[in-house]
Amino acid sequence: MTRWGFHASHEQVSPRQLLADVQQAEQAGFDMAMCSDHFSPWSERQGHSGYTWAWLGAALATTSLRLGCVSAPGQRYHPAVHAQRIATLGQMFPGRFWVALGSGEASNEHITGDRWPHKEERTRRLEECVDVIRRMLAGEEVTHHGLVTVDRARLWERPDPVPELIGPAVSVESAARIAAWADGLVTVNQPIETLRQVVDAYRGAGGRGPLALQVHLSWAGTEEEALTTAHEQWGGNVFGPPISWDVETTEAFDVLWKRVQPEEVRESVNVSADLGRHRDWLAQYAELGFDEIYLHHVGQEQQGFIDAFGSKVLSDLRSA
């Protein structure tokens, strides 16, 4: 049976408010939660970007939810330090934490001043980082010289069980590649046929573990308000790779946003004032075999969404 989660968007909401939101989500009946890990938002209009790893400790300590995040080791985060972060949360909250390890985006990673590598190099760097992190979580002392350098790194606090290292993928090609190392797959809402191909590519390449989906949606009292919220908050996020990978600044994303018409946002965000329409969309995703579906309302005010979806949409989905 599909489990339903809340997505905590650090780019859009302050960490203090987001902590209250995830606590409310648990009370409203959400099964779990996940969050982003950004250094800067996508837009000046979003205007936030708290430190995910501090927030995760607070969220895990003040709820009973299972939580995870999508994060990028290799440039902003050294893999040995990343392994320590993962191990510490896993040790403190056994079986309740997972992390999806991605190759990163320039908007977050450029702050180090290091060269931003091309996609294939970033992917190989990620694969080296995953190997380092997994070996350290297994108790090894790791020395590694490659696209990342590690010198005699050993974890003194080890989790039991070891948190799942999930593979994030949007394209069919990426889904097949991460199958070699991932403990599960997480992707984002796309056309149904595309999602089916992503799942098939992952499973066909031997991918194991749970399938998770993050769904961007916008709901409000009227269709106009739902569309306005989606455009204002998520209009700069409609651009796929390589733009989403390589644009470095919030200001640049806002220049691109000015070229996006409100109706275009519907291609990447499920926009409707009708809770029944949202329920039907989510049911279609569940039918594809996703074990976990995380709902991301792209507005900054989460309270109404949490209560409405918790009391009506999720209850209908579970009874169905």
Solvent accessible surface area in square Angstrom, and as a share of the most:
residue,aa,sasa,rsa
1,M,204,0.91
2,T,22,0.13
3,R,95,0.35
4,W,8,0.03
5,G,0,0.00
6,F,0,0.00
7,H,9,0.04
8,A,0,0.00
9,S,4,0.03
10,H,0,0.00
11,E,5,0.02
12,Q,2,0.01
13,V,8,0.04
14,S,34,0.22
15,P,56,0.35
16,R,210,0.76
17,Q,69,0.30
18,L,1,0.00
19,L,40,0.20
20,A,47,0.36
21,D,1,0.00
22,V,0,0.00
23,Q,59,0.26
24,Q,43,0.19
25,A,0,0.00
26,E,42,0.19
27,Q,153,0.68
28,A,27,0.21
29,G,30,0.29
30,F,6,0.02
31,D,45,0.24
32,M,0,0.00
33,A,0,0.00
34,M,1,0.00
35,C,0,0.00
36,S,12,0.08
37,D,8,0.04
38,H,24,0.11
39,F,112,0.47
40,S,26,0.17
41,P,23,0.15
42,W,24,0.08
43,S,3,0.02
44,E,111,0.50
45,R,64,0.23
46,Q,1,0.01
47,G,47,0.46
48,H,66,0.30
49,S,35,0.23
50,G,13,0.13
51,Y,116,0.44
52,T,0,0.00
53,W,16,0.06
54,A,69,0.53
55,W,10,0.03
56,L,0,0.00
57,G,19,0.18
58,A,38,0.29
59,A,0,0.00
60,L,1,0.00
61,A,69,0.54
62,T,73,0.42
63,T,14,0.08
64,S,84,0.54
65,L,7,0.04
66,R,49,0.18
67,L,0,0.00
68,G,0,0.00
69,C,0,0.00
70,V,48,0.28
71,S,4,0.03
72,A,10,0.08
73,P,4,0.03
74,G,15,0.14
75,Q,23,0.10
76,R,41,0.15
77,Y,16,0.06
78,H,78,0.35
79,P,1,0.01
80,A,16,0.13
81,V,74,0.42
82,H,0,0.00
83,A,0,0.00
84,Q,109,0.48
85,R,46,0.17
86,I,0,0.00
87,A,1,0.00
88,T,55,0.32
89,L,13,0.06
90,G,2,0.02
91,Q,84,0.37
92,M,108,0.48
93,F,24,0.10
94,P,79,0.49
95,G,48,0.46
96,R,55,0.20
97,F,7,0.03
98,W,6,0.02
99,V,0,0.00
100,A,0,0.00
101,L,0,0.00
102,G,10,0.10
103,S,17,0.11
104,G,15,0.15
105,E,43,0.19
106,A,0,0.00
107,S,3,0.02
108,N,6,0.03
109,E,2,0.01
110,H,64,0.28
111,I,71,0.36
112,T,57,0.33
113,G,68,0.66
114,D,90,0.46
115,R,158,0.58
116,W,44,0.15
117,P,6,0.04
118,H,105,0.47
119,K,65,0.28
120,E,74,0.33
121,E,25,0.11
122,R,4,0.01
123,T,20,0.12
124,R,101,0.37
125,R,23,0.08
126,L,11,0.05
127,E,54,0.24
128,E,38,0.17
129,C,0,0.00
130,V,5,0.03
131,D,64,0.33
132,V,0,0.00
133,I,0,0.00
134,R,76,0.28
135,R,73,0.27
136,M,4,0.02
137,L,1,0.01
138,A,63,0.49
139,G,28,0.27
140,E,75,0.34
141,E,104,0.47
142,V,0,0.00
143,T,63,0.37
144,H,35,0.16
145,H,139,0.62
146,G,48,0.46
147,L,66,0.33
148,V,11,0.06
149,T,78,0.45
150,V,2,0.01
151,D,86,0.44
152,R,163,0.59
153,A,16,0.13
154,R,119,0.43
155,L,12,0.06
156,W,189,0.66
157,E,99,0.44
158,R,127,0.46
159,P,7,0.05
160,D,122,0.63
161,P,72,0.45
162,V,65,0.37
163,P,9,0.05
164,E,57,0.26
165,L,0,0.00
166,I,8,0.04
167,G,0,0.00
168,P,35,0.22
169,A,5,0.04
170,V,71,0.41
171,S,47,0.30
172,V,52,0.30
173,E,131,0.59
174,S,37,0.24
175,A,0,0.00
176,A,41,0.32
177,R,94,0.34
178,I,11,0.06
179,A,5,0.04
180,A,94,0.73
181,W,29,0.10
182,A,0,0.00
183,D,25,0.13
184,G,0,0.00
185,L,1,0.00
186,V,7,0.04
187,T,3,0.02
188,V,42,0.24
189,N,14,0.07
190,Q,39,0.17
191,P,91,0.57
192,I,48,0.25
193,E,91,0.41
194,T,43,0.25
195,L,0,0.00
196,R,100,0.37
197,Q,86,0.38
198,V,0,0.00
199,V,15,0.09
200,D,85,0.44
201,A,19,0.15
202,Y,0,0.00
203,R,99,0.36
204,G,71,0.68
205,A,53,0.41
206,G,55,0.53
207,G,8,0.07
208,R,116,0.42
209,G,35,0.33
210,P,34,0.22
211,L,8,0.04
212,A,7,0.05
213,L,0,0.00
214,Q,19,0.08
215,V,1,0.00
216,H,22,0.10
217,L,1,0.01
218,S,0,0.00
219,W,52,0.18
220,A,11,0.08
221,G,67,0.65
222,T,76,0.44
223,E,75,0.34
224,E,137,0.61
225,E,95,0.42
226,A,0,0.00
227,L,24,0.12
228,T,71,0.41
229,T,34,0.20
230,A,0,0.00
231,H,26,0.12
232,E,66,0.29
233,Q,15,0.07
234,W,16,0.06
235,G,0,0.00
236,G,4,0.03
237,N,29,0.15
238,V,40,0.23
239,F,48,0.20
240,G,40,0.39
241,P,72,0.45
242,P,83,0.52
243,I,63,0.32
244,S,19,0.12
245,W,69,0.24
246,D,64,0.33
247,V,27,0.15
248,E,79,0.35
249,T,55,0.32
250,T,17,0.10
251,E,104,0.47
252,A,37,0.29
253,F,3,0.01
254,D,19,0.10
255,V,90,0.52
256,L,41,0.20
257,W,41,0.15
258,K,148,0.63
259,R,186,0.68
260,V,8,0.04
261,Q,111,0.50
262,P,51,0.32
263,E,102,0.46
264,E,74,0.33
265,V,0,0.00
266,R,85,0.31
267,E,148,0.66
268,S,25,0.16
269,V,1,0.01
270,N,17,0.09
271,V,4,0.03
272,S,8,0.05
273,A,30,0.23
274,D,81,0.42
275,L,33,0.16
276,G,20,0.19
277,R,103,0.38
278,H,2,0.01
279,R,82,0.30
280,D,64,0.33
281,W,43,0.15
282,L,2,0.01
283,A,34,0.26
284,Q,87,0.39
285,Y,13,0.05
286,A,27,0.21
287,E,143,0.64
288,L,29,0.15
289,G,41,0.39
290,F,2,0.01
291,D,60,0.31
292,E,16,0.07
293,I,0,0.00
294,Y,0,0.00
295,L,0,0.00
296,H,2,0.01
297,H,11,0.05
298,V,0,0.00
299,G,3,0.03
300,Q,63,0.28
301,E,133,0.60
302,Q,5,0.02
303,Q,63,0.28
304,G,44,0.42
305,F,3,0.01
306,I,0,0.00
307,D,78,0.40
308,A,13,0.10
309,F,0,0.00
310,G,7,0.07
311,S,74,0.48
312,K,118,0.50
313,V,3,0.02
314,L,0,0.00
315,S,49,0.31
316,D,60,0.31
317,L,20,0.10
318,R,84,0.31
319,S,97,0.62
320,A,120,0.93
